[in-house]
């Protein structure tokens, strides 16, 4: 039967497929790469009842039970994959990397089951709760147990994998695998030998447009050494959201935004003290860095919502719904609001404007709507640029 006829969930389906692929490998000598992107845990929160039942005795909140069940479904899948690696003898020469794309989705712990505490904020925010995620690398024959807090960005995984492959038996370290220029940097020595990171900075985000359930003004963020600069709005979410078991010992809910926020992440990882006034030179330096990065940015490619893309039109499967060569003829019902050359041109014109100006140059027209999270007049002269 097809997956939709068996009514199997994504976590189970993807795990089954990877197990099938591993069992089909005929030789341990043939290299392989598998990218497995679980939908757990992500909305909509749904999981077979058998995963929820194991939490009925000690979790009262129904949403938390489902959330925990989804984590268990993913955990079971990873366990099944690991078992196949071991039984087939592939584990000895396999490296597993577990990573995530963002922090937990929070609003208030009474509403959503995620918590990034003691870090601030969550998904969609520029604060540590939104951008700092746990990762681990499993390679028993290559890596001794250790812990590393080095600055590693998600784009670093590809050049790190390239380095790992280049260091294997068939290739010499001085003859690495050649690729096109990559955004990330090789972090294998930082991971394998606990050496300092090869990275000193990264852009968190530069976004001139508001986001639903997220920032309502243009914002940008950059990390440089121990410093983080946020221009515009770090959230929402802005507060600190403790897990239910910790009690409501920290702020839960709205927190006022400032247009300029500077934090020392090494000394203050929870981002409780804005150091903008104490270190104006750092603010100026990082603002210039944001300008330099923004100067190389390409226009956003945002398109209006197209109802024809609804997975319900394709047996509840996410898939391309328009001809990729530029045809505006959708596979399902045509969109109520089509993308025209005029709207694309207008978007490009708007986005191409340099809106990442110094804090005292932000004007009311740069603020998206009346729900701005900060008072422009209050912050207009915070820093002398």
N, C-alpha and C positions, 0 to 999 in steps of 0.2 A: 504494500500500500504506500501511497504518497504520504508525506509528512502531515499534510493537512487532513488526510483521511484518518490517520492514527491519532490526531489531536495531540501531538507531542510538542512540548515547549522548546523554545530556542536553545536553552542551556543543554538540554538532553540531546537535541538534534545535532548541535555542533560537536558535542563530545563524542557522540556515536560516529560521526563522520571522521574525526581525527583518529579514533581507535581503529576504524576500518582502514584508513590510510597507513597507519603504522604497522598493522598486521599484514598489509600487502607488500611491505618492503622485502625484497628478496635478498638483499645483501646489506651488511653493516658498513660496507665500504662506500656506498653511494650517499653523498651528502644530501641533506634535505633541509628545507626551511618551512615552518608552518606558522602562520599568523592566525591566531584564534582570538576573535573579538567577541567576547560574551556580551550579551545585553543585560547581564546581571551586574549590579542591581540598578535598574532604570525603569522609569515609568513606561507603560502602565504596570503597576505592581500586581503580578499574578503568578501563581505557582501551583502545581498539583497538590492536592490536599495531603498527600502522604508526607510532604516536607513540612507542612504547617503543623501536623499532628504531634510532632516531636517537641513542640514548644508550648503546648496547651497547658502544661502543669506549672510553668514558672514565668510565662509572659502573659500579662493580662490584656494589654492593648492589642486590638485586632490588627491594626496596621503594622505594628512591630512584629507580630507573628508571621505575617506574609513576607515582610522584609527579611526576617531571619530565615524563612523557608527558601527564599530566592538565593540567599548566600549559601545555604546548604546545598542547593541544587548545583550551583557553580562548583562548590568544594567537592562534591561527589564526582562531578565530571573531571576535574583536575586529578582527583585520586585515581579514577579509572585510566586516564591517559598515562599517568606516572607508572601505574602497575603494568601496563602493556610495554612501556619502555624497558622496565626491569625484566619482564618475562622473555622479551625478545632479545635481550642483551644489548639494546641500543642505549640504555641509560648511561653506560660508562663513557660514551663519547657524545653525550648530548648536553646542551646548556639550555636551561629553562629560565626565561625572564618573565616575571610577573610585574605588570605596571598598570597605571590607571591614567585617565585623561584629565581628571579634575577632582576637587574635593567633593564631599558629600553635599547633597541638595538640602539646604536648610531654610527654614523660615522662622519657626519657633519649635522647640522640641515637643510641644504639645500638639503640633500640627503635622510635623514630618519626623520620620524616624532617624534621620541622619544627625550626626554630631561630629564636628571637627575640633572640638574643645581640647586643649586650651587655645588653639589657633582661632583667629578671627574670621568671620564670614563663612562662605561656602561657594558652591558652584555659581559661576557667572561673576564672582567678585575678584578683584585684584589682590585681596588680602591673602595671607598665607593659607587660610582655611579653604580657599578656592583653588590655589595653584600648587600647594605642597601636597604631594601624595606619597604613600609608602610604596616601595618597590623591593623586590628581592631577586637575586640571581642564584640559581641552584645548579651547581656543577661539582658534585662530590669529588671527582678525581682531579679537579683543577683549582678549586677554591676552598681554603680552610674557613671555618666559621668566623665571621667578623661583622662589624657594624661600621657603616660609613655615612657621614653626613655631608659629603662633598657636594658642591653645586653641580648638578647634572640636569640637563634639559632633555625633553623628550626627543628632540632632533638628534641627540648624541647617540641614540641606540644604533642607527644604521652605520655610521663610521666605526662604532665600537664592534659591531658584528663583523664588519669588513676586516678590522684588525685581527679579531679572533681567527677568522678564516685564513688570513695571510700567514699567521703564525703556526699553522698546522703542518704536518709532515711534507706535503707535496710542494709547498711554497716556502721560500726563504723570507725572513723578516725584511731583507733589503730588496725584495721583489714583491711589494704588496699588490693586492688586487687593484686594478685601475678602474676608476669611476669618473663620472662627471663631477664638477665641484659640488660639495655637500654643505648644507647649512650647519650641521653639527660638528662636534669634535670627538676624537677618539678618547674614550674614558676607560679603556681596559686596564691600564696600570693603576688608575685610581680605584677600580673595583677589585682587581686581583691582588694588588700589593698595598692597598690602603694608602696610596700616595695622594698628594693634593690634586684637586681637579685641574684639568687643562682649560677650564672656562672661568672667566672673571665677571661676565655680564650676560644678560639676555633680556630681550624685550618681552614683557608680559603680555601687553596688548596695546594696540593703537586703533581706536574705533571712533570714527566721527559721528556715528549714528546710534540712537538709543536702541536698547534691546528689551523685548518683552520680558517682564519679571526680572530685569537687570538694571543696568545703569540708565538713567534718564537724561544724561548730558554727555557730550563728547568726553571721552576719557583716554588716558594713556598711563602706562606703568612700565617701569624699568628697574631691574636689579643690577647693581654694580658693586662688586665686592660685598661688604657687609651692609650696604645701603640699598634701600628701596624708595623710589620716588613715585608718587601717584599724582597725576593731574586730572582734574575733573571730578571724578567720584570713584571711590574704591569699591562701592557696592551700589545697590543692595545685592545680597545681604551684608549688613554692616556690623552686626553685634557679635557676641560670644554666646554660643549655644551649647550648654553642657548636656551630657547624656542624662536621661531621667534618673539613673541610679546615683548620679552625683548631686542631685537636688538643684534647686534654682539659686545657686551661689554666685552666678555671674549674670550679666545683662542678657536679657532675652527679648529681642525685638529691635525696634528702630534705634539707630545711633546717628547723630548729626554728622553730615559729611562736611569736609572742608575742601576748598578747591585745590590746595596744595598740601600734600602729606608726605613727610619724610620720616622713615623709621630705620633704626639700626637693628637689623634682623638677628644678628648674632647675640646682641645684648637684650633685645626686646622682641622675641619671635612672636609674641601675642599681639604686637602692634598696639600698645596702650599709650605710648607717648609720642606725639607728633613733634619732631625736632626741627621743623621748618625755620623757626626764628633763631635757633641756636647755631645752625649751620647754613647760612645763606649761600656760601660759596659752593657747597655740595649741591644745593638745589639748582643753582645756575649751571653747574657742570653737567648734571644729569638732564636738565632741560635741553641743553645743547645736544646731548646724545640722542634724545628723543627726536629733536628736529632733524638730525642727520639721518636717522633711520626712516623717518617719515618721508624724507626727500626721495627715497628709493622705493617707496610703496607704490604698488599698482592700484588703479581705481577698484573699488569694491564691485563685486558682481552680483549684488543682491537683486533678486527678482521678486515681483509681486506673487502672493500666494496663488497657486493654481489648483482649484478643486479636482482637476483631472488627475492629479498626482496621488490622490487618496488610495492607499493599498486596497481598500474595499473594492475598487474597480478591477483589481487583478488578483482575485482570490486571496486577498489579505497578504499580499507579497509586495515588499518594497522593490521597485524596479524602475528603469527609465520609462518615461511616459510620452516623451516627444522625440521626434527624429533629431539625432545629435548633429546632423548637418545643417541645422538652422530652420527646418520646417516648423511652422507654428501649428501643425495639425496634430493634436493629441490623440492618444490611443483610446481615451475615454471621452466623456463629455468635455466640450471646450470650456476653458476657464472663463469665469465671469469677467475677469480683468486680465486682458492679454498684455504681453510685453511688446511695446512698440519701439521703433527707432527713436521716437521723440522722448519717451520716458528714459530709455537707456542713455541718450545724449544728455538729458537734464541731470540724471544721477551722476554721470561722469563729471559734468561741469561743477556740480555741488561738491563732490568728493575731492576734486583736484585742488580746491581752495586750501590754503594752509591755515587750518584752524588750530593747530597746536602752537599757539602763541604763548608768550610769557603770561603768568597769572594776572598781571595788572592790565593786560590787553584784552581779556575776555569781555565780550559785550553781550547784551541781552539777546541779540539775534542768534548767538551761538548756543543758547540754552534751548533744549528741546521741550517746549511746552511750559506750562505753569507749575509742573510738579518737580521743578529743580530742587535738588537736595541741599543747596547751599545759597546763602545770601551773597550776591555778587559784590554789593557795596561793602559788606563786612570784610571781604577777603581781597579787595581790589589792590590794597597796598601792603599786603603781607610781606612781600619780599621785594627788594630793590634789584631790578635786573639791569 
